[in-house]
Amino acid sequence: MNKNYLFYAPKMHCNSCEIAIESELIKDRSVIKVNAKLKNKTVEVEGNFNNLSAFQIQERLNKALTNYKLTMEKPEPVLIKLELYKKPLAYSILIFTLYIFLQQLGLEKIININGINLIWVFVIGIIASVSTCMAIVGGILLSISASVAKNNSKKTPVISFFVGRFLSFFILGGAITKIGTNLSYGDFGNFINIIIYIVLIYIGLGILDLVPKIRFFPKSLVKTNTTNYGTIPAFILGALTFFMPCGFTQSMQVYSLGLNHFLSGALTMLVFALGTFPVLGILGFGIFKNRFNFSSNNIVFKVSGFIIIFLGIHNIYFLIK
């Protein structure tokens, strides 16, 4: 007989964590349904565990989780510790001040294409690849890699996955700029762009765990329980990662939305995806099997959050200047 159980996952800190937990727990043969909710850090599990006690079920499920541990005790509200933000804020100010200085000298234009700094975008991609992107994309890649190894086949599905991911980020990254362009005309266009960059700032605050996260796309878009992957399914999965509920991906999408040219948005999203490739590539091609998962307390994670906020403020300033 199926029963419902409620657990808590204190280490859940992003929308991708929901997907990672659900994807890992659903593999248990006794689990029928899993629903992880970031807002309350809860994990609802429906299944048939026979005569196991709640504690035994908790222990069993924890063995299936890579980076999270379930508990039956509701976690205490986490108070914001300002000292955790002092160093990241100082480093962020230093980095952004250097950027402004180079901009004033005109040297910044050397690394800019169509008005966007692709080095910033690439670095954010690297950070994303060892944090929130790893939760879901890493899981899919491990599944594809395991399928390839099981069938003793070539790495074609893995290659196909990355081709689909890069094409999707390039094409859709350019396409979303058209939304912003169609909304932008005259003073109303500036108003729309300001709204876009306010959302960007909000996402940056979410990455820093200072405000509740927002979700642009339903997590069902990128969930999969497929065990055997061919070239075409892997390509489709790679393309769907554009809709991954990751704060870093969403911040780049919002930033691209405020750009005026297809190529600018396309390059922004493509370079971001390329930034995630070194780590994800190592994982997908089976060179390294362990999963990275930097917590949101990581200093580099927080620096990137501040940089995204500064980016939004910087663009708003030039719009109202």
N, C-alpha and C positions, 0 to 999 in steps of 0.2 A: 504494500500500500504506500502510495506516494505521500510524503509529508513536506512541509515548508520549514526551512530553518533560516534564522537571521544571524549573520555574523558581521563583524566590523573589520575594516582594513585600514588601520591608521596611516600606513605609508602611501595610500592612494592620494596622488597630488595633481593629476591631470586627466583630461578626457580620454587620452589614450590608455591610461591605467585601467579604465573600465573595460575596454576591449581586451586588454592583455589578460586580466583576471578571468573574464568570461570565456575567452578562447582556451585558456589552460584548464579551467575547472570542467568545462563541458566534455572534455576528453574522458573524464571518469565514467565508467560504465554505469554507475548507479545514479548519476546526475541526469535529470531530465531537462531542467531549465535553470539558467543563472541570470540574475539581473543585478549588476553592480552600479551603484549610484555615488558619484563623486560628492554631491552636495552634502550628504550625511555620512559619507564614507561607509556605506552599508553594502553588504553582499547578500542578496536573497537567493537561497538555493532550494530547488524543489527536486526531490529524488526519493529513491527507495533504498534505504541503507539497512533494511532488515531490523535486527535488534541492537544495532550500534547505539551507544549513548551520544549525546550532543558533543561531549568532549572528544570521544573517539572519532566522530565525523570531522571535527575540527582538525585533529591531528592528521587524519587521512588526506583531507583537502590541502593542508599546508604542504604536504609532501609533493603535491602536484604544482604548487606555485613556485616560480623562480625567484621573484624579487619582492613578494608580498607575503605577509603572515596574517591569517585570520584570527580574530579573538571574539569571545562572546561578551566581553565587557565593553561598554560604550566608552570610547576614548574621551578624555577631558578636552574641552576647547583649548586650542593652541593659541596662546597669547603672542602677539607680534613682538619679537625681540629686536629692538632697534640696533643692538650691537652687531647683529648678523648682517646688517645692511651698510654699515659704515665703510668697510673696506671696498665692497663692490661699488658703492656710490663714488668713493674717491677715485678708484681706478677708471670708472666710467667717465667721470668729469675730466680726468687727465687725458684719456683717449679721445674724447670728443673735442676737447680744447685743442689738441694736436691737429685733429681733422679740420677745425675751423681755421687754425693758423695756416695750414697747407692750402686751404681754400682761398684765404686772403692773398697768399703768395702766387696763386694761380697754378701751383703744382698739382693740386687735387684734380685738375682737368685731365692730367695725364692718365689717371686710372678711372676716369669716368667715361661712360658710353651712353649717349642720349640722355645725359643729365642724371644718371644713377651711378652710384659707386658700387661696382660689382665686387670689389674686395670685401666690403662690409657684408654684402649678401652671401658671399662664399663662406666667410667665417661663421656667420649665423647658421649656415647649413651644416658646417662641421659640428657646432655645438648641439644642434638639433639631433644629429645622427647618434649622439651618445646620451641622449636624454629621452624626450617624449617621442620622437620619431622611431626610436628603437623599440618602444613598447609594442607597436602594431606592425610596422614594416619589418622589424627584426624577426617577429614571430612568423610572419608570412614567408620570409626568406629562409628561415630555419626549416619550415615545413616543406618548401620547394626543394631545398638542398637535401633534406632527408629522403624525399621521394626519389630524387635523382640517384642518390646513393643506393637506395633499396632496389631500384630497377637496373642498377649498373649502367645507366645511360649517360649520355654526354651532358654538358652543362648548358645545353641550348635553352631549356626553360628559364634558367637563371638569367642568361643573356637577354632573352625575350622579355623578362620582367623589367629589367633596367631600360631596355629600349622603349617599352610601353610607358614607363615612368617619365623618362626624359621627354618623349614626344608629347605626352599629356601635359606636362608642366610648361613646355614651350608653347603649344597651341592654345591651351586654356588660359595660360598666363597672359598671352596677347589678347585673347578674346574678352577677358574681363575688363580690359582697359576700354573697350568699346562701350561697356555699360556706363563707366564714368564719363566718357566723352559725350555720349548721348544726353547725359544729365547736365553736362557742363556748358553753359552759355551765359556770358555776361557776369553780373554780380551773383546771380543764382548759382552759376558754376563754382565760384569761389566758396559760396556757402556750402555746397555739396562736398567740395574737397575738404573743407574744414571739418565737416561731420565725419568724413572718411578717416581723417587723421586723429580725430578724437577717439574713434573706435580703435585705431592703432594704439593709441596711448593706453586705452582700457585693456587691450590684450597684453601690453607690456606689464601693466600692473597685475594682471592675472598670472603671468609667468613668475612674478615675484611673490605670488600668493597674498597679495594685498587686497584683492577684490575677488568676488566669485567669478569662476570661468564662464565663458559664454560658448555655446555650440552653434556653429553655422550649418553643419550637415549631420543628419542622423548617423549614429555609429553603425547601423545595419548596412550602410553603403560599403564599408570596408571589412565587415566580418566575413569569415569564411571557415568552413570546416572541411574543405576539400583535402583529400589525402593523396591523390594522384594528379600530377600536373603535366599538361602538355604545353606545347609552345604557345598556342592561342590563349588558353586559360591564364597562363602566366603573364602574357602580354596584357590581358584585360585587367588582371589584378594590379599590375604595375601602373596602368593608367588610372585606376580607381584610387590610388594612394594620393592623388591630388586632393581628394575630398576627405583626407584623414583629419580627425579632430585634434590636431596638434597646434598648440599656441604659436609656435614658430612658423609653421606653414601658413596658418591663418593670418599672422602679422604680415608676411610677405604678400599674401593675396590681397589684403586690404591696402597695402602700400601700392601694389600694382594697379588696383582699382582707381587710384588717384592719379595715375600717369596718363599722358595724353596720346601716346603712340603705341601701336600694336607691338612693334619691335622692342620697345622699352620694357613693357610688361612681360613679353615672351622671354627676353634675356634675363630679367630679374628672377623669374621662376625657374628657368633652366639652370642658371648659375647656382641658385639655392639647392636645386636637386643634385647638381654636380658636387656641391659642398658636402652633401650627405653620402656621396658614393664611396670615398675611401674606407670608412668604417663599415658601411652596409655591404660594400663589395667584399671586404675581407670575410664578413659573416656569411654572405650568400654563396661564395665560391668554396666554402668549407675550410678555409685556411685557419679560422679561429671559431670554435663552436660556442664559446660562452657569450652570454648576452650582457652588453653594457646597460647600465641604467643609473645615470647620475641623478641623485635626488635634487629637489628644487632648492636644497640648502647649499649646493655646490656654488662656490664663488664665481666660477665662469658662467654658470647658468644665470646667476643674478646680474652679473655685468651685462650679459646680452639683453636681459630684460630692461635694464636701465637704458641701454643703447637704443632699443626699440622705442622707448618713451621719448628720449631725446630727439630721435628721428622725427617722431610725430610733432613735437613742439617746434622743432627747427622748420618743418614745412609749413606749419600754421603761421609762424612768424613771418615768413616770406610771402604768404598769401595776404596777410593783413597789413604788411609794411607799406 
